[in-house]
Amino acid sequence: MQWTNEQTQAINENGNNILVAAAAGSGKTAVLVERIINKIINKKIDIDKILVVTFTNLAAAQMRERILDAIYKRIEENPENTHLQRQITLLPKANICTIDSFCLDLVKNNFFELDISPNFRIADEIELKIQRQETLEEMFEDKYEKHEEDFLKLINTFTTYRGDENLKEIVLKIYNYIQSMPYPNKWLNQQIEKFNLEEDIDFSETGWGKILYENAKDDILDGILQLRDIRDKAEKEPEIPKIYVTLSEDVRKLEKVYEANNWEELYRKLQEFFFDRWSKDKNAPEELVEELKRKRDLVKKNIEDIKKNIIIYDSQTANQDTKDIYETMKLVGKLVIEYEENLKEKKKEKNIVDFSDIEHFALSILIKDEMPSEIAIKYQNKFDEIAIDEYQDSNLVQEYILTTISRKNNIFMVGDVKQSIYKFRQAMPELFLEKYDTYKLKDNKQEKDNLKIKLFKNFRSRKEILNLTNLIFKNIMSKEFGEIEYNEEEYLNLGDKEYPEGKNLLPEIHIIETNKQESTNSRTRKSNKRP
């Protein structure tokens, strides 16, 4: 196989942590297999000295099979090679697995480090769901009976006359989310403390204010772009001069609002902003007027929503509200931590665990007093390399585990942040992006710098498909919307695979609008455009 220069780098480079940004169709699995084979053959490293972490059991099985096929192929070329023959016997116990499987094996081999029974079992999701719900119900009933004052405050704050499901849902959502953190309770308390504002600053400088402020500004920009389109269409119609003037004034005034530089200024400008009365020209085409008015009304509604639901207070009032929330959030955090402790006891009684428990057990075995334990050091000495596939779907617990058993310069990560779809399972593509921004390409790299390699040549698709793909994502993907600036440096490039000649090879894209209002108010315009 003829490898590209970038693929050759990914196969051979060593001495630093390596991040391979591998786009769709770039041959990343073939490269990863070849890298492992290269280490086995040229570096004389045994396969059980390499940890390969995949995202699914199927991927692990396929990886193992491809490595086995590659070893057999090399043995056919060199049947006297005893080192290769040894790899066949080592492969069944090689660490080519999911992170869950690796952690489970680690915990079972070191259960004596934990306060758990060695014969625990992994509960299925239905059993776990029932256990979580029953534990929550029992805890709430107990608090009702005891008339706990703090609990009753939360009931009055979050529930309605219909029941307490809202508060239960809050507890479960927070509990599920924080399990992706290495130290869930510590992280939760840190987030709650952020509500404890000690000084009066512009609300846009707080964590929540910044998000609300930037979202509001994005929505205002979206409204400006839509109004400009409507205005430009009106300009071409001589029968509607009054409507054109109205739309031009809308754009001018909304652009003034967009110029706000902080929360207080945006709040004031929004309070002063209003849409002019819709003026209708006498001889205007009815159908055209209705179309323009309908589109303008949608923008008008969205701006009114911002005023009524987002930028509803001045900065001082918003800050005070945040301080008032602090006491309530402390009570919520206390309730979540108590729920976690109760659930832990219930699972211990039944001798069951879930995969999140396994990850946290593994972490507690590997880190003692914020330092790698003796067991972690044994793993550091054991593995010459840790290879992580689909790295964009890792979470922070997994990052801590794999970093702790590494030598700080022997992690090989492969992934594509553009294919990250598991945030709902607490995957953190931010881990990938942080390395993508800080690791260096070989030409710019100093000796101690970690290495970034881009595999952006696509061997799966024709140039017509790639050109359309690049065109679409260039216009819809940015740092703010998609977490990466999709420019020419990120383009999918045509590989050297030859396709049969064809005629009229025109790509098509079919856009299905399920909701016209959503379609009209789409955020796909949010690239780097500014008014």
Secondary structure, DSSP 4 states (H G I P E B T S, - for coil): ----HHHHHHHH--SS-EEEEE-TTS-HHHHHHHHHHHHHHTS---GGGEEEEESSHHHHHHHHHHHHHHHHHHHHH-TT-HHHHHHHHHGGGSEEEEHHHHHHHHHHHTGGGTTS-TT-EEPPHHHHHHHHHHHHHHHHHHHHHHT-HHHHHHHHHH-BTTBSHHHHHHHHHHHHHHTTSSSHHHHHHHHHHTT---S---GGGSHHHHHHHHHHHHHHHHHHHHHHHHHHHHHT-TT-HHHHHHHHHHHHHHHHHHT--SHHHHHHHHHH--PPPPP--TT--HHHHHHHHHHHHHHHHHHHHHHHHTS-S-HHHHHHHHHHHHHHHHHHHHHHHHHHHHHHHHHHHHTEE-HHHHHHHHHHHHEETTEE-HHHHHHHHH-SEEEESSGGG--HHHHHHHHHTS-SS-EEEEE-GGG---GGGT--HHHHHHHHHHSB-GGG--TTS-EEEEE-EESSS-HHHHHHHHHHHHHH-BTTTBSS--SGGG--EE-S------S----------S-HHHHHT-STT-SS---
